[in-house]
Amino acid sequence: MLKVELVSPEKKVWSGEAVSVSARTLEGDLGILTDHAPLLGVLVDGKVVIKGTDGSVSEFNVNGGFLSVSNNRVSILAEATN
Protein backbone atom coordinates (compact mmCIF):
# COMPACT_ATOMS: atom_id res chain seq x y z
CA MET A 1 0.00 0.00 0.00
CA LEU A 2 1.07 3.59 -0.67
CA LYS A 3 0.79 6.59 1.63
CA VAL A 4 -0.25 9.45 -0.64
CA GLU A 5 -0.53 13.18 -0.11
CA LEU A 6 -1.65 15.64 -2.80
CA VAL A 7 -1.25 19.29 -1.84
CA SER A 8 -1.61 22.63 -3.59
CA PRO A 9 -0.48 26.04 -2.36
CA GLU A 10 -3.97 26.63 -0.96
CA LYS A 11 -4.70 23.36 0.85
CA LYS A 12 -4.21 19.63 1.32
CA VAL A 13 -6.30 18.19 -1.51
CA TRP A 14 -6.11 14.45 -0.75
CA SER A 15 -4.34 12.37 1.86
CA GLY A 16 -4.59 8.68 2.65
CA GLU A 17 -3.66 5.16 1.64
CA ALA A 18 -3.82 4.00 -1.96
CA VAL A 19 -3.08 0.97 -4.09
CA SER A 20 -1.95 3.02 -7.11
CA VAL A 21 -1.32 6.53 -8.40
CA SER A 22 -1.09 7.63 -12.01
CA ALA A 23 0.13 10.98 -13.27
CA ARG A 24 1.65 12.64 -16.33
CA THR A 25 5.20 13.99 -16.13
CA LEU A 26 7.61 15.56 -18.61
CA GLU A 27 8.95 12.04 -19.25
CA GLY A 28 5.48 10.58 -19.91
CA ASP A 29 2.66 8.86 -18.06
CA LEU A 30 3.56 7.15 -14.77
CA GLY A 31 1.85 4.36 -12.89
CA ILE A 32 3.00 3.95 -9.30
CA LEU A 33 2.39 0.81 -7.27
CA THR A 34 3.74 -0.47 -3.95
CA ASP A 35 7.55 -0.79 -3.82
CA HIS A 36 8.08 1.58 -6.78
CA ALA A 37 11.67 2.74 -7.25
CA PRO A 38 12.49 6.20 -5.82
CA LEU A 39 11.53 8.91 -8.28
CA LEU A 40 11.27 12.68 -8.63
CA GLY A 41 9.21 13.93 -11.56
CA VAL A 42 7.95 17.23 -12.94
CA LEU A 43 4.19 17.18 -13.52
CA VAL A 44 2.64 18.61 -16.64
CA ASP A 45 -0.97 19.73 -17.03
CA GLY A 46 -3.19 16.68 -16.79
CA LYS A 47 -4.93 14.25 -14.47
CA VAL A 48 -3.68 12.63 -11.32
CA VAL A 49 -5.67 9.49 -10.50
CA ILE A 50 -5.50 7.95 -7.03
CA LYS A 51 -7.02 4.52 -6.40
CA GLY A 52 -7.72 4.24 -2.68
CA THR A 53 -7.43 1.05 -0.65
CA ASP A 54 -11.21 1.22 -0.12
CA GLY A 55 -11.83 0.88 -3.87
CA SER A 56 -12.52 4.58 -4.44
CA VAL A 57 -11.04 6.38 -7.45
CA SER A 58 -10.22 10.09 -7.13
CA GLU A 59 -9.28 12.18 -10.17
CA PHE A 60 -7.72 15.64 -10.00
CA ASN A 61 -6.76 18.01 -12.81
CA VAL A 62 -3.38 19.56 -12.03
CA ASN A 63 -1.55 22.44 -13.66
CA GLY A 64 2.08 21.51 -13.18
CA GLY A 65 4.02 20.67 -10.04
CA PHE A 66 6.22 17.88 -8.71
CA LEU A 67 5.83 14.24 -7.75
CA SER A 68 8.12 12.36 -5.36
CA VAL A 69 8.14 8.63 -4.64
CA SER A 70 10.21 7.04 -1.87
CA ASN A 71 9.63 4.13 0.55
CA ASN A 72 5.97 3.67 -0.49
CA ARG A 73 5.25 7.36 0.10
CA VAL A 74 3.98 9.49 -2.77
CA SER A 75 4.04 13.27 -2.39
CA ILE A 76 2.38 15.35 -5.09
CA LEU A 77 2.91 19.10 -4.98
CA ALA A 78 0.57 20.62 -7.55
CA GLU A 79 0.77 24.26 -8.65
CA ALA A 80 -3.02 24.31 -9.00
CA THR A 81 -5.86 21.79 -8.90
CA ASN A 82 -9.47 21.94 -10.11
N, C-alpha and C positions, 0 to 999 in steps of 0.2 A: 504494500500500500504506500501511497505517496502523501506527504503532508504538503498542501498547496496553499499559497497565499497570493492573491491578486490584488494589488493596490494601485491607486491613482493618486495624483497630488491632492485630491480633495478628500479621499476616504479609502477605507478598506472595502473592496468590492466583493471579494469572496475569500473565505478561509475555511479549511477543513481537510478531510481525508478523501483521496480520490484513487481510482484504479488506473486512470490515464489522463493525459493532457495533450492536446494538439494545438499547434500554433504555427504561424508563418514567420520565418525569419529571412534575413538577406540571403542566406544560403539555401532557402527552400522550406518546404513544409516539414515540420517535426512531429513525431509521435513519441511521447515519453511514457514509459511504463516503469514499474518497480525495478530497481537496480540498474537504471540507466547510467551510462558513463557521465562523469562530470562535464558540464557544458556551460558556456556563456554565449548567448546569442542576442543579436539586435533584431527586435520585432519590426515588421513593416505593417502597414495598414491592413487589417484583416480580422478574422475571427480567432478567438481563443475558445476552445471547447474543453470543458472539464467534466469528466464522467465520475460522479461521486460513488463512494462505496455503497451507498443506499440505492443505487440504480438510477439516480437522477442525472440529467444531462443539462449543464448550464453553458450557454453560449454568450460571449461578449464580443462586441466590435471594439477593437483597439486601434488607436492612431499612433503607432510607434511605441518604443520603449525597449525594455531589456528583459531577458529571461535567463535565470540561473538555475542549474540543476546540480545538486551535490548531496550524497548520502540520503537519497529518497526524499529530499526536500526540493520543492519547486517554488521559486520566488519569481513573480511576474510584476515588473514595475512598468505600468502603462502610462504613457503621456496623457492619454484621454480615453475614456470608455463611454459607450452609449448603447 
